[in-house]
Amino acid sequence: MKSVLYSKKSPPDPELLLLKEELQAAQGELSFAYRQFDQALAPELIDCCIYEINAAKARCDYLIRAIKERCPGAAAAAALEEDRAWT
């Protein structure tokens, strides 16, 4: 008789899911900040857009680090996805 081995996956970590949702939101904010920057004409607005872009980038970087610390296997998967996205 053939035995079937099932891999037991642990239930998804709610904190990890929350971090991923926050990362998606932060990436959306970054995209919006870049769109605003592209349309800004006044020097004060350009400075504001640059500030918002830097803040959104810092938030994305923090969330990516937090996700990698929470789930080291996700770091390798994210690296593979990045490679596919740019090729």
JOZIVEN-V901659 format. One record per pair of residues at least 24 apart in sequence whose ideal C-beta (glycine too) atoms are under 8 Angstrom apart, sorted by sequence separation. I is the first residue (numbers start at 1). J is the second residue. D is the distance in whole Angstrom. If there is no record, write none. Layout:
I|J|D  I|J|D
This chain:
30|56|4  29|56|5  30|57|6  26|56|6  29|59|8  30|60|6  26|59|5  27|60|6  26|60|5  23|60|7  26|63|6  23|63|4  22|63|6  23|64|7  19|63|6  23|67|7  19|66|5  20|67|7  19|67|5  16|67|7  19|70|7  16|70|5  15|70|7  16|71|6  13|70|7  13|71|7  16|74|8
